[in-house]
Amino acid sequence: MKIIQVKIKNFRSYANEIVVDFGDLTAFVGKNDMGKSTILEALDIFFDGGVIKIDKNDINKECTRNGDNEIQISVVFDNYPQELVLDTSNLTNLEEEYLLNKNNKLEIIKKYPTAGKPKTFLKANHPTNEECKNLHSLKITDLKKIIKEKNIICDNLTKSAELRKAIWKHYSNILQLQEIEIELNKEDAKSIWEQLEKKLPHYALFQSDRTNNDGDNEIQNPLKSAVAQIFKDEKISKELQTIAEEVIRKLQEVTNLTLEKLKDMNPEIAKTLNPKIPTIEQLKWADVFKSVSIAGDEDIPINKRGSGVKRMILLNFFRAEAERKKNNNEKSNIIYAIEELETSQHQYHQRLLMEALKNLSKEEGVQIIITTHSPNIVKQLQFENIRVVKNNENIKEIVKLEKHVLPIPSLNEANYLAFGEADEEYHNELYGCIDSRGLLDEYFKDKPQQKYKEFKDGKIINEYPITKTKYIRNQIHHPENTHNPKFTFGELQQSIKDMRDFIQASKGNQQ
């Protein structure tokens, strides 16, 4: 299963519903405190990843003042299972069960009243005709009753899915399909969620800031993530189930014999006792390996080392995963979410990590989500990977960049939109863009000027007035000329803004 869209409402800084499109590799960029990490942490809550625990402080304060205390996190999936067993040994599919939304995608909604236990829903384009709605909430006896009363033809009266299909076919011309929310917490619909939950991707969140203790998840999580994937292997799952069944059988035998012997001694006490043995579903095999970790020399935990070393281990975990999945042709569903992957790493390691993640995102069943403040990392991405998170008049906005609508198709433009400032390279690009369109004279018109000293062969050969943009351009291209006062950072940013405004205006005039 693959995330294609996420919707968040009434969660931290997101008061109104925000809709975010996802790809195989999705990067959230923007200034601090914009809400980038909030998206990753909302997904950890949705997938019950265990890193983030929801609480009442997560409810948006404005929504609370307006009497709305329900957090809502929705995820839309593509590549969903084509076949599911929704009833006992009854193979069916989501489309025939009218459990997909109007775009034919699987949309799961989780609502958290007062940040408490979630209620789970499907948004589905579903029959609303009174004669054939809410069929998933009916028991097989109720479905048979409808079949009999309405004289509906059904070839198999022993399977609920076949009964539902026959009823819907009978009313096919008047189903009155509408997009509605189907609650999955109700008793008769629980089996739908139980089956879907097994198919959800494994979500692994790696945060940037950690406390320095023996249970530091930044080191633990890569191995825990690996353990979770290993236990999803179908062959291993079947072998473990066989072992569990045998252990439970022997335990049942021992407890039954014990109670039989107890009856001989004290029948009254024996009557009050019952064997309590966990079901196979209750067994948590991954907990057996919950203490997996990595240790350095002399068994010193790696989490006692510097943050740079810890992040380096994480870096190489992803590099190893990319290589392993490629070599083994694995198709497991997993989402790696990494906050501020540049943390504690110099640029060479940042590039290595970004390349590993890009390669990993190309593997089937794998998605990568990152947040970053690094312009260098942004420049390693494609436009379709980038989501700029920003405030627009105090309203949260997430912009999906499209190359053809930008004033200049450059990843420096992406950095400018994300961080509000840019460097000399971007200044050169903007200047070159205006020059290539033959518009420099128009741009320079009526701009204030200042004197510039031209230096050649060890001496000043000329002094003349030029605009600030041209002045900055000359200094960038001729750093050997130190006879002019260096432009300031503020002047650089203002010149960049002026050129962007001019390019946008001239683009509109050309259209």
Buried (B, 14 or more C-beta within 10 A) or exposed (E): BBBBBBBBBBBBBBBEEBEBBBBBBBBBBBBEEBBBBBBBBBBBBBBEBBBBEBEEEBBBEEBBEEEBBBBBBBBBBBBBBEEBBBBEEBEBBBEEBBBBBEEEBBBBBBBBEEBBEBBBBBBBBBBBEEEBBBBBEBEBEBBBEBBEEEEBEBEEEEBBBBBBBBBBEBBEEEBEEEEBBBBBEBEBBEBBBEBBEEEBBBBBBBBBEBEEEEEBBBBBBBBBBBBBBBBBEEEEEEEBEEEBEEEBEEEEEEBEEEBEEBBEEEEEEBEEEEEEEEEEEEBEBBEEBEEBBBEEEEEEBBBBBEBEBBBBBBBBBBBEBBEEBEEEEBEBBBBBBBBBBBBBBEEEBBBBBBBBBBBBBEBEBBBBBBBBBBBEBBBBBEBBBBBBBBBEEEEBBBBBBEBEEBBBBBBBBBBBBBBEBBBBEBBBBBBEBBEEBEBBEEBBEEBEEEEBBBBEEEEEEEEEEBBBBBBBBBBBEEEEBEEBEEBEEEBBBBBBBBBBEBBEEBBEEEE
